[in-house]
């Protein structure tokens, strides 16, 4: 009498792709053959499409700053297990390093390296396969005479902006200084850069003197100076590199989120309406040329579709404790992580829901520090507080 196990592997795989996670777990206990088949990526691919923080394709991985865990290959089954840890909050806390003094640090992940600002320096640390950092930096970037406020790593370069009123460009592998960008006029001592971004050809710097300045990346010549009538908190270039978004303090100008043409500085669009006084935009992220995420003093994470009139966000995620949202990052699909201004709280959001995935993470219960920066890949989240750099590992069994 014929049985299910008489079928060829190709047919069994096609059947297994229709099972739920619970059914897959029970089926794997039947025999070694089924257990082996269930380990194949084809079985888990339909399930992975509905899970958070999974990116299988290499080109999508690079675009969303996600990559494999360490140097070892991670199966799709393992990625699904880690994704469920993100959704259920199953994690392990790791203290990576403590600072000797209080900083306002900034982070960026770039492949198997983590860049972190500490005062007037930026250090590049190599990550181990288990998500830890090696104590000795691979490269250190020196030269700012004031604290580094923001930096960005892109196309083999690192660009820093500092409280000394200048931006410095470095080669990211060697730390060699390649250029310096400053406004044509001498800035008062109280004026400094609050944000920075760059494209293949243009450097964009936001100042607290109510101006955005643009320079040629290669010639270091000033291109434009755009008055925005309010203190600038954030700038972010579109993936199309034809425009950029700016976020201001929302006090003098009650339209804190605007889109500008990067070639001529023309104002293209004011995003949102009925903003509250002081609803400043502290951070933004483009998910695509037409999709923008924003957060700030109005305690909400919002997603905007720039193809519409942009009067209302397509998604609005309100912080349950009305904390200011300092920092956000998206996996480009369903998951959004946000860092708040009090008690080192990190929240995870699913775009398909209006509430957080689960209770907040207190990255350091003994600290009341804001989450100044956060970055995550497929298995770890890195969080910068005023006195320490920490990690949350979701890869634990």
C-alpha positions in Angstrom: 0.0 0.0 0.0 1.4 3.4 -1.1 2.2 6.0 1.6 3.2 9.7 1.7 6.8 8.8 1.9 6.7 7.0 -1.4 6.4 10.3 -3.2 9.6 11.9 -4.6 11.3 14.7 -2.8 10.1 17.4 -5.2 6.4 16.5 -4.6 7.0 16.3 -0.8 8.6 19.7 -0.8 5.6 21.2 -2.7 3.3 19.7 0.0 5.4 21.0 2.9 5.3 24.6 1.6 1.6 24.7 2.5 2.1 23.8 6.1 2.1 26.3 9.1 5.0 26.6 11.4 3.3 24.4 14.0 2.6 21.7 11.5 6.1 21.9 10.2 7.5 21.3 13.7 5.3 18.2 14.2 6.1 16.8 10.7 9.8 17.1 11.3 9.5 14.6 14.1 8.0 11.9 11.9 11.3 10.6 10.3 14.8 11.7 9.2 13.8 12.1 5.6 11.0 14.6 6.4 13.2 16.3 8.9 15.9 16.8 6.3 13.4 18.1 3.7 12.0 20.6 6.2 15.4 22.2 6.5 15.3 23.2 2.9 14.8 26.9 2.1 11.9 26.1 -0.3 9.8 25.0 2.7 10.3 28.2 4.6 10.1 30.7 1.8 6.3 31.1 1.9 6.4 31.6 5.6 9.3 34.1 5.5 7.3 36.4 3.3 5.0 37.3 6.2 7.8 37.6 8.9 9.7 40.7 9.9 13.3 41.5 9.3 14.0 38.8 6.7 15.8 39.7 3.4 16.9 36.8 1.2 18.0 38.4 -2.0 21.5 39.9 -2.0 20.6 43.1 -3.8 17.7 43.7 -1.4 20.1 42.9 1.5 22.5 45.6 0.4 19.8 48.2 -0.1 18.3 47.7 3.4 21.6 47.4 5.2 21.0 43.8 6.1 23.4 41.0 5.5 24.2 37.6 6.7 25.1 37.0 10.3 28.9 37.0 10.5 30.8 35.1 7.9 28.7 31.9 8.2 25.8 31.0 6.0 22.4 31.3 7.6 19.6 29.1 6.3 16.2 30.5 5.7 14.9 28.2 8.5 17.3 29.9 10.9 16.3 33.4 9.6 12.7 32.5 10.4 13.6 31.4 13.9 15.5 34.6 14.5 12.6 36.6 13.0 10.2 35.1 15.5 12.6 36.1 18.3 12.3 39.7 17.0 8.5 39.4 17.1 8.3 37.8 20.6 11.1 39.8 22.2 13.3 36.8 22.9 16.7 38.5 23.2 20.0 38.7 25.1 21.5 42.0 26.3 25.2 42.6 25.5 27.4 45.4 26.9 29.9 46.2 24.1 31.8 49.1 25.7 31.5 51.9 28.3 32.4 55.5 27.7 34.6 57.4 30.1 32.5 60.5 29.7 29.0 61.3 28.5 28.6 61.5 24.7 25.9 62.1 22.2 27.0 59.1 20.0 25.9 58.2 16.5 26.1 54.8 14.9 26.1 53.3 11.4 26.4 49.7 10.3 28.4 48.9 7.1 28.7 45.3 6.3 30.6 43.6 9.1 31.7 46.9 10.6 30.1 49.2 13.1 31.0 52.9 13.0 30.5 54.8 16.3 31.2 58.5 17.2 32.7 59.2 20.6 33.3 62.9 21.2 35.5 64.4 18.4 36.4 60.9 17.0 34.7 58.2 14.9 35.8 54.6 15.4 35.3 51.7 13.1 34.9 48.3 14.9 34.8 44.9 13.2 31.9 42.7 14.3 32.4 39.1 15.3 30.2 36.3 14.1 28.3 36.5 17.4 27.6 40.2 17.1 30.3 41.5 19.5 32.8 44.2 18.5 36.6 43.7 18.7 37.9 46.2 21.3 40.6 47.7 19.1 39.2 49.9 16.3 40.1 48.9 12.7 40.2 52.6 11.8 39.8 55.8 13.8 38.8 59.1 12.1 40.4 62.2 13.7 40.4 65.9 12.8 37.2 67.5 14.2 38.1 70.1 16.9 34.5 69.8 18.3 32.3 66.8 19.0 31.0 64.9 16.0 27.2 65.5 15.8 26.4 63.2 12.8 28.2 61.2 10.2 27.4 59.1 7.2 29.2 56.2 5.5 28.7 55.9 1.8 30.5 54.8 -1.4 33.8 54.2 0.3 33.8 57.5 2.2 32.9 58.7 5.6 31.6 62.3 6.1 31.5 63.8 9.6 29.8 67.0 10.8 30.9 68.7 14.0 30.3 71.4 16.5 33.2 73.3 15.1 31.3 74.4 12.0 32.9 72.2 9.5 32.5 68.8 7.8 35.3 66.4 7.0 35.5 63.7 4.4 37.6 60.6 5.0 38.5 57.4 3.1 36.6 54.8 5.1 39.3 52.1 4.8 42.4 54.1 5.7 41.0 57.1 7.6 42.9 59.5 5.3 41.4 63.0 5.2 40.1 63.8 1.7 38.4 67.1 2.1 36.8 69.9 4.3 33.5 71.6 3.8 32.7 75.0 5.4 30.2 77.8 4.7 31.8 80.7 2.8 31.1 83.1 5.7 32.6 82.7 9.1 30.1 81.1 11.5 29.5 82.4 15.1 30.8 80.0 17.7 27.2 79.1 18.7 26.4 77.9 15.1 27.3 74.4 14.1 26.2 71.5 11.9 23.3 69.4 13.2 22.9 66.9 10.3 24.7 65.7 7.2 24.2 63.5 4.2 25.7 63.0 0.8 25.0 61.6 -2.7 27.5 60.6 -5.3 28.2 64.2 -6.2 26.8 66.5 -3.5 27.3 67.1 0.3 24.3 68.3 2.2 24.7 70.0 5.6 22.1 71.3 8.0 22.9 74.1 10.4 21.3 75.5 13.4 21.5 79.0 11.8 18.3 78.2 9.8 20.2 77.3 6.6 21.0 74.2 4.5 24.2 74.3 2.6 25.2 72.2 -0.4 28.7 71.6 -1.7 30.3 69.7 -4.6 31.6 66.4 -3.2 34.7 66.4 -5.4 35.7 70.0 -5.8 34.5 71.1 -2.3 33.0 74.2 -3.9 29.8 75.7 -2.4 26.8 75.2 -4.6 23.8 76.5 -2.7 22.7 78.0 0.5 18.9 77.4 1.3 17.3 79.5 4.0 14.6 77.4 5.8 13.5 80.0 8.5 14.0 77.5 11.3 16.7 75.5 13.0 17.5 72.4 10.9 17.6 69.1 12.8 17.9 66.5 10.0 18.6 66.1 6.3 18.3 63.0 4.1 19.0 62.5 0.4 16.5 60.6 -1.7 17.7 57.2 -3.2 17.1 58.8 -6.6 19.6 61.6 -5.6 17.5 64.2 -7.3 16.0 65.6 -4.1 16.4 65.6 -0.4 14.2 66.0 2.7 14.8 68.4 5.6 13.4 68.4 9.1 13.4 71.5 11.2 12.5 72.5 14.7 8.8 73.3 13.9 8.9 76.6 15.9 9.4 79.5 13.6 8.1 77.5 10.6 5.2 75.2 11.3 5.9 73.0 8.3 8.8 71.0 9.7 9.2 68.5 6.9 10.0 69.6 3.4 11.3 68.2 0.1 13.9 70.1 -1.9 15.3 69.8 -5.4 19.0 68.9 -5.0 20.1 70.6 -8.2 18.7 74.1 -7.8 17.4 74.2 -4.2 13.8 74.7 -5.2 11.2 73.8 -2.6 9.2 70.9 -4.1 6.8 69.9 -1.3 5.8 70.5 2.3 4.9 67.2 3.9 2.0 67.0 6.4 -0.5 69.5 7.8 -1.8 70.6 11.2 1.6 70.1 12.8 1.8 71.1 16.4 4.1 73.9 17.5 7.5 72.5 18.2 6.9 69.2 16.4 10.4 69.1 15.1 11.7 66.3 12.9 14.8 64.7 14.5 15.4 61.8 12.0 14.2 60.5 8.7 14.8 57.5 6.4 13.8 56.9 2.8 12.6 53.4 2.1 12.3 54.2 -1.6 12.3 57.4 -3.7 8.6 57.7 -2.9 8.4 56.5 0.7 9.7 58.5 3.6 9.7 57.7 7.4 10.0 60.5 9.9 10.1 60.9 13.7 10.7 63.6 16.3 9.3 65.7 19.1 5.7 65.0 18.3 6.2 61.4 19.7 5.2 59.5 16.6 6.7 57.6 13.7 5.1 58.4 10.4 5.4 57.0 6.9 4.6 59.3 4.0 3.8 58.4 0.4 5.4 61.3 -1.6 3.3 60.4 -4.7 0.2 61.7 -2.9 -0.7 65.2 -1.6 1.1 64.2 1.6 -1.4 66.0 3.8 -1.8 62.8 6.0 0.6 60.0 6.6 -0.2 56.5 5.3 1.0 55.0 8.6 1.1 56.7 12.0 2.6 54.9 15.0 2.2 56.9 18.3 4.5 56.3 21.2 2.4 54.8 24.0 4.1 56.9 26.7 4.4 60.1 24.6 8.2 60.0 24.5 10.1 62.0 21.9 11.4 59.6 19.2 15.1 60.4 18.6 15.9 57.7 16.0 14.3 55.2 13.7 15.3 52.5 11.3 13.3 50.2 9.0 14.1 46.9 7.5 12.5 48.1 4.3 9.5 45.7 4.7 7.5 45.4 7.9 9.8 46.2 10.9 10.5 49.6 12.3 12.7 50.2 15.4 12.5 53.5 17.2 14.6 54.9 20.0 13.1 57.3 22.6 14.2 60.2 24.6 13.8 58.7 28.1 15.0 55.6 30.0 16.9 54.1 27.1 13.7 52.7 25.6 13.6 50.9 22.2 10.4 50.0 20.6 9.7 47.6 17.7 6.8 48.2 15.3 5.1 46.2 12.7 3.7 48.4 9.9 0.7 46.0 9.6 -0.3 46.9 13.2 -1.0 50.1 15.1 0.6 48.9 18.3 4.2 47.8 19.1 5.1 44.2 18.5 5.4 43.8 22.3 6.5 45.6 25.4 9.4 48.1 25.2 13.0 47.1 25.6 14.8 48.9 28.4 18.3 48.7 26.9 19.9 49.7 30.2 17.5 49.7 33.2 19.9 51.7 35.3 20.1 54.6 32.8 17.7 57.4 31.9 19.7 58.2 28.8 18.0 58.9 25.5 18.6 56.4 22.6 20.8 58.7 20.6 21.3 56.2 17.8 20.4 52.6 16.8 21.2 50.3 14.0 20.1 46.7 13.3 20.9 43.8 11.0 19.2 40.4 10.7 20.2 39.2 14.1 21.4 42.1 16.3 20.4 45.6 17.2 23.1 48.1 18.3 22.1 51.0 20.6 24.1 54.1 21.6 23.4 55.6 25.0 25.2 58.6 26.6 27.6 56.3 28.6 27.7 53.0 26.8 27.3 51.1 23.5 25.1 48.0 23.8 23.6 45.3 21.7 20.5 43.2 21.7 21.0 39.7 20.3 18.0 38.0 18.8 19.9 35.0 17.6 19.9 33.1 20.9 18.0 29.8 21.0 
